[in-house]
Amino acid sequence: MSPPIALLSVYDKTNLLDLANGLHGAGVRLLGSGGTAKKIREAGIPIEDVADITKAPEMLGGRVKTLHPAVHGGILARSIPSDEADLKAQQISPISIVVCNLYPFTDTIAKPGCSLADAVEEIDIGGVTLLRAAAKNHERLSILSDPSDYAEFLAAWKAGNGDVGQATRSKLALKAFEQTAAYDEAISGYFREQYASSDLPAEKLAGSVQRMALRYGANPHQKPAQAFVTSGALPFKALCGSPGYINLLDALNSYALVKELSEALNLPAAASFKHVSPAGAAVGVELNEVEKKVYGVDDLKEPLTSLACAYARARGADRMSSFGDFIALSAPCDLATARIISREVSDGIIAPGYSSEALEVLVKKKGGKYCVLQIDPAYTPSDVESRQVYGVSLQQRRNDAKIDANLFTNIVTKNKELTNQALTDLIVATLALKYTQSNSVAYAYHGALVGIGAGQQSRIHCTRLAGTKADLWWLRHHARVLALPFKKGVKRPEKANAIDLFVAGEPLEGAEKTQWEALFETVPSPLTEEERRAHAAQLDGVACSSDAFFPFPDNVHRARRSGVRYLAAPSGSVMDAECVKAADEHGIVFAHTSLRLFHH
């Protein structure tokens, strides 16, 4: 019986001699290529050259060494009669162990002054082929791609008299597949940067634009940063300015939200995003005269389109949080919407298109550096999404759950009168939660998100935070707020901040008080508690949705204080019955959904 054969062809020669000596001592016949065979032979360990079985010398400066039927036939042959007959007919011996690792491509391209030619020479062909072939046939043979596995393998080989067991072979095969995948990703990443970047001149660009360099990552010290796809073209392009990493997180999350909102309600939709959660989101419900004043668009000369109404509502839900937002529109941006955007402080916008007049307005923002992204409305993302956290890759199916009227049919309270407007608001609130950092609770009214509590560790804090925002939003409708006597020339952000301070009712002192008072012709007196309570009592019909179940009825009681008449949340809490009972006490319509919507 012929001895088992090990083929060794490695760049990294760590622990190589210990392995070769151990295999030789266990009666394994050694074959080696190039420098691997030379190193082992110089150590006095018997080894044959690959050329001894291929009958072909290494050629093309070492580019071709192991690519031969005598090598890969010996690796890929299965333990079945037909394969064994083929080996016998071709006088090829089966190979039991392959030891291989790859040229240091990533180390090479990381060196200062690395040229394209240098990188090309470090693309391993034979090594990758050896790894993949041996890993494919791991039912019969072992592939060693990591020097740290040598000692354990040797011990298992000796203990098993030449059989390390299927579990070991499987583990080693997976490691080899992971190594080739990472190697290919490093190579494609390098050439994506060389040939598939939006920064390249057209004559150097290879096919569609797959990559966009970003200014930096989440923070300025996190460089380099990029956005890319592995096939086809990026689904968006920059018409003006340059997006950052967080810009794109906001842009892509917010566009997904408005696209779904528009599809669900057949209305144009808009969102105002900050730090990967919506500060506001709305559909194009027409604004009445009071709302035009509340949202600061009553002075616009152009008639408000449905899309303009959507953005006015989205931006006006929480003006303080929306300061410096990233905007998403479900429909091509028109001039009326661009006029509103031009007056606000924001970082950028994403939309499926722009009218020429709208684009002319937007590109003038920030001295021509305003980020204007155009996204392909036909783009469909992959069903599977991945991310890395602390070097660990996570993968899951993309959250493609549909939010529509069918989600709210299981009404568990005595009051079951769910109006069309309430259904619209529940869809708006629930879809907003789908793209809000969890835990989260959302309040909606007249097609707009009016309060959101995002990223809190407890449900009641989400409910309180969202409710407080909704309360302040409603106070901005108070007649005295609408009539605040601002001096001429006060800027929109200053007005927004001043109104927020006024409706919050927190006492001001020192320089802050002086600066605030200086904005007015006459200093307004604070809203009294009686005025606040009377105005709050006028708000009714608000919809509230939660991304997970309400664990206690305190959430229901708090929601009702902010005018909530319609609730939606998944069931599953041991306190479900108590929450329903609390809703019945308030005459609230409560729909139990079957859908949790955590987003992280």
HELIX and SHEET records of a PDB file:
HELIX    1   1 LEU A   16  GLY A   25  1                                  10    
HELIX    2   2 GLY A   34  GLU A   42  1                                   9    
HELIX    3   3 ALA A   51  THR A   54  1                                   4    
HELIX    4   4 LEU A   60  GLY A   62  5                                   3    
HELIX    5   5 PRO A   69  LEU A   76  1                                   8    
HELIX    6   6 PRO A   81  GLN A   90  1                                  10    
HELIX    7   7 PHE A  105  ILE A  109  1                                   5    
HELIX    8   8 LEU A  116  GLU A  121  1                                   6    
HELIX    9   9 GLY A  126  LYS A  136  1                                  11    
HELIX   10  10 PRO A  147  ASP A  149  5                                   3    
HELIX   11  11 TYR A  150  ALA A  159  1                                  10    
HELIX   12  12 GLN A  166  TYR A  195  1                                  30    
HELIX   13  13 ALA A  202  LYS A  204  5                                   3    
HELIX   14  14 TYR A  245  LEU A  265  1                                  21    
HELIX   15  15 GLU A  289  VAL A  294  1                                   6    
HELIX   16  16 SER A  306  GLY A  316  1                                  11    
HELIX   17  17 ARG A  319  SER A  322  1                                   4    
HELIX   18  18 LEU A  335  SER A  342  1                                   8    
HELIX   19  19 SER A  356  LEU A  362  1                                   7    
HELIX   20  20 LYS A  365  GLY A  368  5                                   4    
HELIX   21  21 ALA A  405  PHE A  408  5                                   4    
HELIX   22  22 ASN A  420  LYS A  434  1                                  15    
HELIX   23  23 ARG A  459  LEU A  475  1                                  17    
HELIX   24  24 ALA A  479  LEU A  482  1                                   4    
HELIX   25  25 ARG A  492  ALA A  504  1                                  13    
HELIX   26  26 GLY A  510  GLU A  517  1                                   8    
HELIX   27  27 GLU A  529  ALA A  536  1                                   8    
HELIX   28  28 ASP A  554  ARG A  561  1                                   8    
HELIX   29  29 ASP A  576  HIS A  586  1                                  11    
SHEET    1   A 5 GLU A  48  ASP A  49  0                                        
SHEET    2   A 5 ARG A  29  GLY A  32  1                                        
SHEET    3   A 5 ILE A   5  SER A   9  1                                        
SHEET    4   A 5 ILE A  97  CYS A 100  1                                        
SHEET    5   A 5 SER A 142  LEU A 144  1                                        
SHEET    1   B 2 ARG A 211  LEU A 214  0                                        
SHEET    2   B 2 ALA A 225  PHE A 228 -1                                        
SHEET    1   C 6 PHE A 236  CYS A 240  0                                        
SHEET    2   C 6 CYS A 371  ILE A 375 -1                                        
SHEET    3   C 6 SER A 346  ALA A 351  1                                        
SHEET    4   C 6 ASP A 325  LEU A 329  1                                        
SHEET    5   C 6 ALA A 269  LYS A 274 -1                                        
SHEET    6   C 6 SER A 277  VAL A 283 -1                                        
SHEET    1   D 2 VAL A 384  VAL A 389  0                                        
SHEET    2   D 2 VAL A 392  ARG A 397 -1                                        
SHEET    1   E 5 ALA A 448  ALA A 454  0                                        
SHEET    2   E 5 SER A 440  TYR A 445 -1                                        
SHEET    3   E 5 VAL A 542  SER A 546 -1                                        
SHEET    4   E 5 VAL A 564  PRO A 570  1                                        
SHEET    5   E 5 VAL A 589  THR A 593  1                                        
END                                                                             
